[in-house]
Every structure is written in structure tokens, then in C-alpha cells.
Amino acid sequence: MIFSNGARMEKSNGRYSFFSNLKYHYVNLRRQEPLVFWMGFLALIPWTTASILGNVLPSVVVVGLESSWGIRRYFFTLIVLILALWVCTMLQNMAQAFMENSRTIYRAHYSKPYVEKKMKVDYDVLEEKNFQTQANASYTAIYQGRGIDDATLRLSTFLNYLIPAAVYAVLLARVSIWIIVLAIPCAVIQIWFLKLARQKHSEQHPHLSNYSKKLNYLTNQTMETASGKDIRIFRMQDWLAKKYMDNLTDMNRLYGKVHNWYFLRNVADAGLDFLRNGLVYTYLIYLTANGRLSISQFVLFFGFANSFAEQMLLAMREALSFGIISNTFSSIRDYFDTKEHRNEGKRVAEEEVDEIKRAPVTLELRDVSFTYDEKAKPVISHMNLTIAAGEKLALIGLNGAGKTTLVKLICGFYKPTSGEILLNGRNIEDFDREQYYSLISVLFQDFTLLPLTVDENIASVPKDEVDQKRLQQTLVLSGFLERYQKLKDKGDSMLIREINEDAVDFSGGEKQRLLFARALYKEAPLLILDEPTAALDPIAENEIYLKYSEASRGKTSVYISHRLSSTRFCDRIILLENGCITESGTHEELMERNGRYAELFELQSKYYREQEAEKIRLRAMEA
């Protein structure tokens, strides 16, 4: 791994070379921010010109003195050069400011596709460890790392240093190639010392980051009101202060080691600069003393030699960021290149899909097995199940029986490890993902409400696209109409108080009715309810399920629950244990068999009766 501005970044898999990533960056930059693209190259002109003028100016001063220019010519020449230098410097500063301000905009161009990619991939891809690693690395590269900023700024800055260095090299070669030969090794050694210091810093970074997290945690705890009660009651002040100082001392000790390496680098820089400048200075004095250079040329070429060494060193220093830049775009490209759909390219005729939507569907599982890990025990094992068109089927079982996994298989989130799932006789893998999702409506146990209006949460579309007639029908069928009409702003009422201060809040039962309205609004022929009332008491759950039973007429419905008493209204009940169907039938049939279902039903009924009796007893005591 590497660390960028304190952010952890996973290394890419090496599929992309630096030059491939460089091309990728510049193609995107030219397409998304063409002005920034061209500015990075056009800025070379004023930068190079200003650098050369800065060295020419002292030489011209000496030439004027040597040639006894008149005061008018002398000042006119100086004013022209100074004005040109000022204009070039101003243009360069403006270009630099523009580039710095534009990097955030350029970074934003990667944000949208990042979010879209995460929403587009199949659900099983979303859960894959490799994809999560790629997504985290890409997130760090886009939002926390400095690679995109470096690509915008440092690549152009690298050219700003390299081009003048090349110009100085050509000019210095007219005097002596040895000046160039001397400067380059010095710059290489200086960069090596800088790289060594940074490497030592990186080695300590995990430890420094750990200390920083501890210090931040301790600081935050002292400011939290909840922690403040414990701190004061149990007199933790001195102990926490000691912990803080111990961590701070250890952190400073590590920083001291890091600073020693940077100090060594600074000493090496000073020594090499002294050696290089001393040798160049001596050599140019020798040439001047022998009449091969004038005093003005001595000033000019000494300035060129200094600038060449400086520009070459700075260019090499900027090149150190190339690894971060390349790793950044490798991480982004790895993530963006992930295949989104396992059945990409497959599609059923739209006429057939429209026909399926008009009536309840038949769902069949043929010898379906599913395993999360090849070496693990199957969660679903050789399951055969047919759900008839219009049937209300209850899938029940204790926690860990495989109910939620089965729902994800039916939804197409997972592909069976073996076997197949058929919808009206067609393998669901034949459908395009969006086609298949249009045929299913699900009320999940772990639901999501968004900080939007009530109408938008129900319809899952922007406010101006809501079908009001369909909305009213679903409000009636779901039993949410009465609560809806009591809202001050009706369907325009906002949700989620963490985002919207004036948002409304609902009870558990009201949220279930709102979510059921969402499920009905979709008008899909297959309706699945995955333990949507797990947080409710049995009586409230039973009332809601009765409403579900009434509203889901004309649909094929699957109800998943670990509470056996709430699904008696279903046409058939399937008991799931260890990924297998152990019993099947109506409630009455299963109770008559006196098997596992009857045993679990009696246990749960006894527990709920005891709970209700305890509530009655407590109310009587309070009275």
C-alpha cells in the first residue's frame, strides 16, 4: 500500500502502465475540461520566458555598464525587460491559480461515474470482496488522495521545469558540456536523499496514523456530553489526560525520527549545492580570466547554470509524484472496468415482458443450491419449489434457515451455485437485469427511506413524474391513506430529520404501510415481503399482514417471516430449516401433522401468551 495525504490507497494490479494512465488522464481532461488541458501546455510559454528573462536581466545590466550606454537607452532597455518579466510572471501566476481552482472541478468528473458504477453493478458483485477493495481504492483516489490533483497540477509543473532546463542545457552546451554533466548527478543524488526521507516517513505513517486516531478519539470523548457523565462520575480526568500525553509523546518521538531523515536530506542538499556552484563558479572565472567570456557572459552563464540545476532538480522532484498519479488512475480504471452485469447482452423481447406484467406469474426453483464460499456448507441445498400464479406463499423458519438468501436468489441478486430459477417457464438469467427487476416488487427487512418527499419515496421517481391516480390507489390498498391525509403538506412532506429539519417521522407500523405503498405502486406481478414487520409486536404484525393479504390480490406473493402465527392467511406455508424445505402445507394441515411446524408454533404462541399476560399484570399493578 501507499499513503497519500494520510489516506490509505491499495496498489493497483499493474494492468496499466504509467504512459497508459497518462493518456487516460489527458484524454479525459481534454474532453471534460478542455481549457484546463490547453492551459497546462500554454503556461509553458510565459513560464519559460520569465525564467530566461530573469537570468538575462542581470547580464544586460552588466552589458550596459560595460558598453557605457546612455541613461535613456539603459533605462528603456531595463524597463522593457522588467515589464516583459512582470507580464510573463503575471500570466504564469494567473495560469497557476486557474489550474489550482480547476482541479476540484476536474475531480468531480470522476465522482458521478463512481457513484453510478456502484449502483449499476449486480448485487452479488457489490458484495464481492475484490469489488469492495477496488471501490475503496477508487474512493480514496478520487476523494481523499492527491493523485488527481497531482495529475492536474504536477504534470504541467513538471513540464514547466523540464522545458526551461532543456533550453538552459542547449545554451550551456555552447560554453561547456561539463557544466551539464556536473549538475545532473548532483540533482540525482539530491532526489535520492529526498526519496529516502519520504520512504522513512511512509514506513512510520501507519504508526503515526494510529497515534493520531487515538488522540482524535480521546479529544472527541472529552467533548461528548454522553462521555462527560462517566468522566465526571468515575473521576477519569487525570487518567485520560495521562493517556493523551503518553500518546502525544510517542507520536512526537516518531516524528523526531522522521525529521532527522529530512534534516539529513537538507544537509545533503546544501553540501551538493555548494559543491556544484563552487565548481561551476570556479570554471566560469577561469574562462573569464582567460578572455573566453566577458563579465556579462559570466553573469549570464552562471545564472543559466544555477537555473539549469534548479529546474532539473525540481523536475525530478515533481517526477516522484508520477507513481501516485499512475496508481490513482489504475485504481479508478480497475473499478470502472468491472463488469456490471453477469448476463450482459441477454434480453427478452419487450412484448413478452409486457405480457408477463399483466397477470400473476409462476415461479419455479429447480434443484437450486447456493453457497457463499465454495468450501462452506450450502445455505440453500437442492431446493425444488413451484409457486403457482396468484398463490400466497409463506416462507417461514428460524434465524439462519436461509430465508433472506432465498429472497436474494429469487430477486436475481445471486445466481444459484447449481440449478435454475424459472419465471413463467423462462430462466431468469435470460432477462436483462432491469427487465427482471421490473417484474418484482420487494419490501425488504432492511428498508431505505430517502430525504425526499413522501410521494417521491413511494413512487421512487421525481415529484413531477408521480402518477397521482396510481398513488391514490396504493395509499388506499396499503392502509396508509388516513395517515397521509393528516400530514400538513400531504405528499410534499419531507422525510429524514437528519437532513431536513421540518421532516415528518412515522411509527414502525406507519413506515410499514408507507413501504407497502411503495411496493404496490410499482405494480409488479411478483410481490415479496422479507420480514418487514420483524420490529413490531405480533398483534400489530398480524394486522398489517391482513392488510397485505387484501391488497396483494391478483399478484403472486411470497411472505418471509420467522413468526409462524402471522402467515396463517397464506394459501401455503413452507418451513425452511438449514436451507431445505422440511414441511409444506396450510396452517391447519401442518398443525394436524404435529411435526416441527406445530412444535415451533406452540413454542412461539406460549411465549407471546406469556408476554401478553405479563403486560396485563403490569397494567393491573399500575392501576
C-alpha positions in Angstrom: 0.0 0.0 0.0 1.0 3.7 -0.3 -0.1 6.6 1.7 -1.3 9.9 0.2 -2.1 12.8 2.4 -2.8 10.4 5.2 -5.1 8.3 3.1 -4.6 4.6 2.6 -4.5 3.5 -1.0 -4.3 -0.1 -2.2 -1.9 -0.7 -5.1 -3.4 -1.4 -8.4 -3.0 -4.8 -10.1 -0.4 -3.4 -12.6 -2.5 -3.8 -15.7 -1.9 -0.2 -16.7 1.5 1.4 -17.4 2.3 4.9 -16.4 2.0 6.1 -20.1 -1.3 4.3 -20.5 -2.6 6.1 -17.4 -1.1 9.4 -18.6 -3.0 9.0 -21.9 -6.2 8.1 -20.0 -5.8 11.3 -17.9 -5.2 13.6 -20.8 -8.0 12.2 -22.9 -10.4 12.7 -20.1 -9.0 16.1 -19.2 -9.3 17.3 -22.8 -12.9 16.0 -23.1 -14.1 17.2 -19.7 -12.1 20.4 -19.1 -10.5 21.5 -22.4 -9.5 24.9 -21.1 -7.5 23.3 -18.3 -5.9 20.9 -20.8 -4.6 23.6 -23.1 -3.7 25.9 -20.2 -1.3 23.3 -18.9 0.7 23.5 -22.1 0.2 27.2 -22.9 1.5 28.1 -19.5 4.9 26.8 -20.6 5.4 29.9 -22.7 5.3 32.6 -20.0 7.0 30.3 -17.5 10.0 29.6 -19.8 10.2 33.2 -21.0 10.1 34.6 -17.4 12.8 32.1 -16.3 15.1 33.1 -19.1 14.4 36.9 -18.7 15.2 36.5 -15.0 18.7 35.4 -16.0 19.2 37.8 -18.9 18.3 40.9 -16.9 21.5 40.9 -14.7 23.6 40.3 -17.7 22.0 43.2 -19.6 22.8 45.4 -16.6 26.4 44.5 -16.9 26.4 44.9 -20.7 25.0 48.4 -20.3 27.7 49.3 -17.8 30.5 47.7 -20.0 29.3 49.5 -23.1 28.6 52.9 -21.4 25.0 53.1 -22.6 23.3 56.4 -22.3 20.9 56.8 -19.5 17.9 56.8 -21.7 18.8 53.6 -23.6 19.9 52.0 -20.3 16.6 52.6 -18.5 14.4 52.0 -21.6 16.0 48.6 -22.0 15.7 47.7 -18.4 12.0 48.9 -18.3 11.2 46.8 -21.3 12.8 43.7 -19.8 11.3 44.3 -16.4 7.8 44.9 -17.9 8.1 41.7 -20.1 9.2 39.8 -17.0 6.3 41.1 -15.0 3.8 40.3 -17.7 5.2 36.7 -18.1 5.2 36.2 -14.3 1.6 37.6 -14.0 0.4 35.3 -16.8 2.1 32.3 -15.2 0.5 33.1 -11.8 -2.9 33.5 -13.4 -2.5 30.2 -15.2 -1.3 28.5 -11.9 -4.3 29.9 -10.0 -6.7 28.8 -12.7 -5.2 25.3 -12.6 -5.4 25.1 -8.9 -9.0 26.2 -8.8 -10.0 23.8 -11.6 -8.6 20.7 -10.0 -11.7 20.3 -7.8 -14.0 20.6 -10.8 -11.9 18.0 -12.7 -12.0 15.7 -9.7 -15.8 16.0 -9.7 -16.0 14.5 -13.1 -14.9 11.2 -11.6 -17.4 11.4 -8.7 -20.5 10.9 -10.7 -19.4 7.7 -12.6 -18.0 6.4 -9.3 -21.5 6.6 -7.7 -23.2 5.3 -10.9 -20.9 2.3 -11.1 -21.7 1.2 -7.6 -25.5 1.4 -8.3 -25.3 -0.3 -11.7 -23.3 -3.5 -10.8 -25.2 -6.6 -9.9 -25.8 -7.1 -6.3 -23.5 -10.1 -5.9 -20.7 -8.0 -7.5 -21.4 -5.3 -5.0 -20.9 -7.7 -2.2 -17.7 -9.3 -3.6 -14.5 -8.6 -1.6 -12.5 -7.8 -4.7 -15.0 -5.3 -5.9 -15.2 -3.7 -2.4 -11.4 -3.4 -2.4 -11.4 -1.8 -5.9 -14.3 0.5 -4.8 -12.4 1.6 -1.7 -9.2 2.2 -3.6 -11.1 4.2 -6.2 -12.9 6.2 -3.5 -9.6 7.0 -1.8 -8.1 8.0 -5.1 -11.0 10.3 -6.1 -12.0 11.8 -2.8 -9.0 11.6 -0.4 -5.8 11.0 -2.4 -3.8 13.7 -4.2 -3.3 11.8 -7.4 -5.9 13.7 -9.4 -4.7 17.0 -8.1 -1.1 16.0 -9.0 -2.2 15.0 -12.5 -3.8 18.4 -13.0 -1.0 20.4 -11.4 2.2 18.5 -11.1 2.3 17.1 -14.7 2.1 20.7 -16.1 4.5 21.9 -13.4 6.9 19.1 -14.4 6.9 20.4 -18.0 7.3 23.9 -16.7 10.6 22.8 -15.1 11.7 20.4 -17.7 11.4 22.7 -20.8 13.4 25.6 -19.4 16.0 23.0 -18.2 16.3 21.7 -21.7 16.7 25.3 -23.0 19.4 26.0 -20.5 21.1 22.8 -21.4 21.3 23.8 -25.0 22.6 27.3 -24.1 25.2 25.9 -21.6 26.5 23.4 -24.1 27.9 26.3 -26.1 30.2 27.0 -23.2 30.9 23.5 -21.8 29.1 20.2 -21.7 30.8 19.5 -18.3 28.5 22.0 -16.6 25.6 19.9 -17.6 27.4 16.6 -16.7 28.2 18.0 -13.2 24.7 19.3 -12.5 22.7 16.2 -13.4 24.4 13.7 -10.9 24.1 16.3 -8.2 20.4 16.6 -8.8 20.0 12.8 -8.9 21.8 12.4 -5.6 19.6 15.2 -4.1 16.4 13.4 -5.3 17.7 10.1 -3.9 18.1 11.7 -0.4 14.5 13.2 -0.7 13.1 9.8 -1.8 14.9 8.1 1.1 13.4 10.6 3.6 9.9 10.1 2.2 10.3 6.4 2.3 11.3 6.5 6.0 8.3 8.8 6.6 6.0 6.3 4.8 7.3 3.5 7.0 6.3 5.4 10.1 3.0 6.5 8.6 0.8 3.6 9.9 2.1 4.2 13.5 1.7 8.0 13.2 -1.8 7.5 11.8 -2.7 5.1 14.7 -1.5 7.6 17.3 -3.4 10.4 15.5 -6.6 8.3 15.6 -6.2 7.7 19.4 -5.6 11.4 20.0 -8.6 12.3 18.0 -10.7 9.7 19.8 -9.6 11.0 23.2 -10.3 14.6 22.2 -13.7 13.8 20.9 -14.7 11.8 24.0 -13.8 14.7 26.3 -16.2 16.9 24.3 -19.1 14.4 24.1 -21.9 15.0 26.7 -22.6 11.3 27.0 -19.0 10.6 27.9 -18.8 13.6 30.1 -21.1 12.0 32.6 -18.9 8.9 33.0 -15.7 11.0 33.1 -17.0 13.1 36.0 -18.7 10.4 38.0 -15.7 8.0 37.8 -13.1 10.7 38.0 -11.3 9.8 34.8 -9.9 13.3 34.1 -6.3 12.7 35.2 -6.2 9.2 33.7 -7.5 10.4 30.3 -5.0 13.4 30.4 -2.2 11.0 31.0 -3.3 8.7 28.2 -3.4 11.8 25.9 0.1 12.9 26.9 1.5 9.3 26.6 0.2 9.0 23.0 1.4 12.6 22.1 4.9 11.8 23.5 5.2 8.6 21.5 3.9 10.4 18.4 6.4 13.2 18.8 9.2 10.6 19.2 8.3 9.1 15.9 8.1 12.5 14.2 11.6 13.2 15.6 12.9 10.2 13.7 11.2 11.3 10.6 12.5 14.9 10.9 16.1 13.5 11.3 15.9 12.0 7.9 14.6 15.2 6.4 17.4 17.1 8.2 19.9 14.7 6.6 18.3 15.4 3.2 18.7 19.2 3.8 22.3 18.8 4.8 23.0 16.8 1.6 21.2 19.4 -0.5 23.3 22.2 1.0 26.5 20.3 0.5 25.8 19.3 -3.1 24.6 22.9 -4.0 27.9 24.2 -2.5 30.0 21.7 -4.4 28.2 22.2 -7.7 28.1 26.0 -7.5 31.7 26.2 -6.4 33.0 24.1 -9.3 30.8 26.0 -11.8 31.8 29.3 -10.4 35.5 28.4 -10.5 35.3 27.1 -14.0 33.5 30.3 -15.3 36.0 32.5 -13.5 38.8 30.6 -15.3 37.1 31.1 -18.7 36.6 34.8 -17.9 40.2 35.3 -16.7 41.5 33.8 -20.0 39.3 36.1 -22.1 37.0 33.4 -23.3 34.0 35.0 -21.6 33.1 38.7 -20.9 31.9 39.7 -17.5 28.4 40.0 -18.8 28.6 36.5 -20.2 30.0 35.2 -16.9 26.9 36.6 -15.2 24.6 35.2 -17.9 26.0 31.7 -17.9 26.4 31.4 -14.1 22.7 32.3 -14.0 22.0 29.7 -16.6 24.0 27.0 -14.7 22.1 27.8 -11.5 18.8 27.8 -13.2 19.5 24.6 -15.1 20.4 22.8 -11.9 17.4 24.2 -10.0 14.9 23.4 -12.8 16.3 19.9 -13.3 16.1 19.2 -9.6 12.5 20.5 -9.4 11.5 18.5 -12.5 12.9 15.3 -10.9 11.1 16.1 -7.6 7.8 16.5 -9.5 8.5 13.2 -11.2 8.4 11.5 -7.8 4.6 12.0 -7.8 4.3 10.0 -11.0 3.8 6.8 -9.0 0.9 8.3 -7.1 -0.6 9.6 -10.3 -0.3 6.3 -12.1 -1.6 4.4 -9.1 -4.6 6.8 -8.8 -5.7 6.2 -12.4 -5.0 2.5 -12.2 -7.3 2.2 -9.2 -10.0 4.3 -10.9 -9.7 2.3 -14.1 -9.8 -1.1 -12.3 -13.0 0.0 -10.6 -14.6 1.4 -13.8 -13.7 -1.7 -15.8 -15.6 -4.0 -13.5 -18.3 -5.9 -15.5 -21.6 -4.6 -14.3 -24.0 -7.5 -15.3 -23.2 -11.2 -15.3 -25.9 -11.7 -18.0 -24.9 -8.7 -20.1 -26.1 -8.9 -23.7 -29.1 -11.1 -22.8 -32.6 -9.6 -23.3 -36.1 -10.9 -23.6 -38.4 -9.2 -26.1 -40.3 -6.2 -24.6 -43.6 -7.6 -25.8 -43.1 -10.7 -23.7 -42.1 -8.7 -20.6 -45.3 -6.5 -21.1 -47.3 -9.7 -21.3 -45.8 -11.1 -18.1 -46.7 -7.9 -16.2 -50.4 -8.3 -17.0 -51.0 -11.3 -14.8 -49.7 -13.1 -11.7 -46.6 -15.2 -12.5 -45.5 -18.7 -11.8 -42.1 -19.1 -10.1 -40.2 -22.3 -10.1 -36.9 -23.4 -8.4 -35.4 -26.5 -9.9 -32.8 -28.2 -7.8 -31.4 -24.9 -6.6 -28.3 -24.8 -4.3 -26.3 -21.8 -3.2 -23.0 -21.4 -1.4 -21.3 -18.2 -0.4 -18.0 -19.9 -0.3 -17.0 -22.9 -2.3 -15.6 -24.6 0.8 -18.6 -23.7 3.0 -21.8 -25.6 3.7 -24.6 -24.7 1.2 -27.0 -22.1 2.5 -29.7 -23.4 0.1 -29.4 -27.1 -0.8 -31.1 -28.8 -3.8 -34.4 -26.9 -3.3 -37.3 -27.7 -5.6 -40.3 -25.4 -5.3 -43.1 -24.2 -7.5 -45.2 -21.1 -6.6 -48.4 -21.0 -8.6 -49.7 -17.9 -10.3 -51.6 -15.8 -7.8 -50.6 -18.0 -4.9 -49.8 -16.5 -1.5 -46.8 -18.5 -0.2 -45.3 -18.1 3.3 -41.6 -19.0 3.8 -41.0 -19.4 7.5 -38.1 -20.5 9.6 -35.9 -19.6 12.4 -33.0 -17.2 12.0 -30.3 -18.7 9.8 -32.6 -21.0 8.0 -31.7 -19.4 4.6 -34.9 -17.3 4.1 -33.1 -14.0 3.2 -30.6 -15.8 0.9 -33.6 -17.4 -0.9 -35.2 -14.0 -1.4 -31.9 -12.7 -2.9 -31.9 -15.7 -5.3 -35.5 -15.1 -6.3 -34.7 -11.4 -6.8 -31.8 -12.3 -9.1 -29.3 -10.7 -6.8 -27.4 -14.0 -6.6 -27.0 -16.7 -9.3 -27.6 -20.2 -8.0 -24.4 -22.2 -7.5 -26.4 -25.0 -9.2 -29.9 -25.4 -10.5 -32.1 -22.7 -12.1 -34.9 -20.4 -11.3 -37.8 -20.0 -13.8 -40.3 -17.3 -14.2 -43.3 -18.4 -16.3 -41.1 -21.2 -17.6 -38.2 -18.9 -18.6 -34.8 -18.9 -16.8 -34.5 -15.6 -15.1 -30.9 -15.4 -16.3 -32.3 -14.8 -19.8 -33.7 -11.4 -18.8 -31.8 -8.2 -18.8 -31.4 -7.2 -15.1 -33.6 -4.1 -15.5 -36.3 -6.2 -17.3 -36.3 -8.7 -14.5 -36.4 -6.1 -11.7 -39.4 -4.5 -13.4 -41.3 -7.8 -12.7 -40.6 -7.9 -8.9 -41.5 -5.6 -6.0 -40.0 -6.3 -2.7 -40.4 -4.9 0.8 -37.1 -5.7 2.5 -36.5 -6.2 6.2 -33.7 -3.6 6.0 -35.5 -0.9 4.1 -34.4 2.5 2.9 -36.2 5.8 3.1 -34.6 8.8 1.4 -34.6 12.5 2.4 -37.2 13.3 -0.2 -40.9 13.9 -0.1 -43.4 11.2 0.9 -44.7 11.0 -2.7 -41.2 10.6 -4.1 -40.4 7.9 -1.5 -43.5 5.9 -2.6 -43.2 6.4 -6.3 -39.4 6.3 -6.5 -39.5 9.0 -9.2 -39.2 12.8 -9.2 -42.3 14.7 -7.9 -43.4 15.8 -11.4 -43.4 12.2 -12.7 -45.7 10.7 -9.9 -48.8 9.1 -11.3 -51.4 10.6 -8.9 -54.2 8.1 -9.8 -51.9 5.2 -9.1 -50.6 6.8 -6.0 -54.1 7.2 -4.5 -54.9 3.6 -5.2 -51.8 2.4 -3.5 -52.5 4.6 -0.5 -55.9 3.0 -0.1 -54.7 -0.5 -0.6 -51.7 -0.1 1.8 -53.8 1.4 4.6 -51.6 4.5 4.6 -54.2 7.0 3.2 -55.5 8.1 6.6 -52.0 9.0 8.0 -51.1 10.5 4.6 -54.1 12.9 4.7 -53.2 14.0 8.2 -49.8 15.3 7.1 -49.6 19.1 6.9 -48.1 19.1 3.4 -49.6 15.7 2.4 -47.3 14.1 -0.2 -44.9 17.1 -0.2 -43.9 16.4 3.4 -40.2 15.7 3.7 -38.6 12.7 5.4 -35.4 12.1 7.4 -34.9 14.8 10.0 -31.1 14.4 9.9 -31.2 16.1 6.5 -34.5 18.1 6.6 -35.3 20.0 9.8 -39.0 20.0 9.2 -39.2 16.4 8.2 -42.1 14.2 9.5 -41.5 11.0 11.4 -43.6 7.8 11.4 -44.1 5.0 13.8 -42.9 1.5 12.9 -46.4 0.4 11.6 -46.8 3.6 9.6 -43.4 3.1 8.0 -44.5 -0.4 7.0 -47.7 0.9 5.4 -45.7 3.6 3.5 -43.2 0.9 2.3 -46.1 -1.3 1.3 -47.5 1.6 -0.7 -44.1 1.8 -2.4 -44.2 -1.9 -3.2 -47.8 -1.7 -4.6 -47.1 1.5 -6.6 -44.6 -0.5 -8.8 -47.5 -2.8 -10.0 -45.2 -5.8 -10.4 -46.7 -9.2 -10.8 -44.5 -10.8 -8.1 -44.6 -9.3 -4.6 -42.1 -10.3 -1.9 -42.2 -9.3 1.7 -39.0 -10.1 3.6 -39.7 -10.0 7.3 -40.9 -6.4 7.0 -42.6 -6.4 10.4 -39.8 -8.0 12.5 -39.6 -5.0 14.8 -43.4 -5.0 15.5 -45.2 -6.9 18.2 -47.3 -9.9 17.0 -50.6 -8.2 17.2 -49.5 -5.2 15.1 -47.8 -7.6 12.7 -50.9 -9.6 12.2 -53.0 -6.5 11.5 -50.5 -5.4 8.8 -50.3 -8.9 7.2 -54.1 -9.0 6.9 -53.9 -5.7 5.0 -51.2 -7.2 2.8 -53.4 -10.2 2.1 -56.2 -8.0 0.9 -54.0 -5.6 -1.2 -52.0 -8.3 -2.9 -54.9 -10.0 -4.7 -54.1 -10.6 -8.3 -50.4 -11.0 -7.6 -48.1 -13.9 -6.8 -47.0 -13.2 -3.3 -44.2 -14.5 -1.1 -44.1 -13.7 2.6 -41.0 -14.4 4.6 -41.1 -14.5 8.4 -39.7 -16.2 11.5 -43.1 -15.7 13.2 -45.4 -18.6 12.4 -48.6 -17.0 13.6 -48.5 -14.1 11.2 -48.8 -16.1 8.0 -51.9 -18.2 8.6 -53.7 -16.3 5.9 -51.4 -17.7 3.2 -52.5 -20.4 0.7 -49.5 -22.5 1.6 -46.7 -22.4 4.2 -43.2 -23.7 3.6 -41.0 -24.4 6.6 -37.3 -23.8 5.9 -34.6 -25.3 8.0 -30.8 -25.4 7.2 -31.5 -24.4 3.6 -34.0 -27.2 2.9 -37.8 -27.4 2.8 -38.8 -29.7 5.7 -42.6 -29.2 5.7 -45.2 -27.8 3.4 -49.0 -27.2 3.6 -51.7 -25.0 5.0 -51.6 -24.0 8.7 -54.3 -26.5 9.5 -52.6 -29.3 7.7 -49.2 -28.6 9.3 -50.8 -28.5 12.8 -52.6 -31.8 12.2 -49.2 -33.5 11.3 -47.9 -32.4 14.7 -44.4 -32.1 13.3 -41.7 -29.4 13.5 -44.1 -26.6 12.4 -46.6 -27.5 15.1 -43.8 -27.6 17.7 -42.4 -24.2 16.8 -45.9 -22.7 16.6 -46.8 -23.8 20.1 -43.5 -22.6 21.5 -44.0 -19.1 19.9 -47.6 -19.0 20.9 -46.8 -19.8 24.5 -44.1 -17.1 24.6 -46.4 -14.5 23.2 -49.2 -15.5 25.6 -46.8 -15.2 28.5 -45.7 -11.7 27.2 -49.3 -10.6 26.9 -50.2 -11.9 30.4 -47.2 -10.0 31.9 -48.4 -6.8 30.2 -51.9 -7.3 31.7 -50.4 -7.9 35.1 -48.2 -4.8 35.0 -51.2 -2.6 33.9 -53.2 -4.0 36.7 -50.5 -3.2 39.2 -50.2 0.3 37.9 -54.0 0.8 38.2 
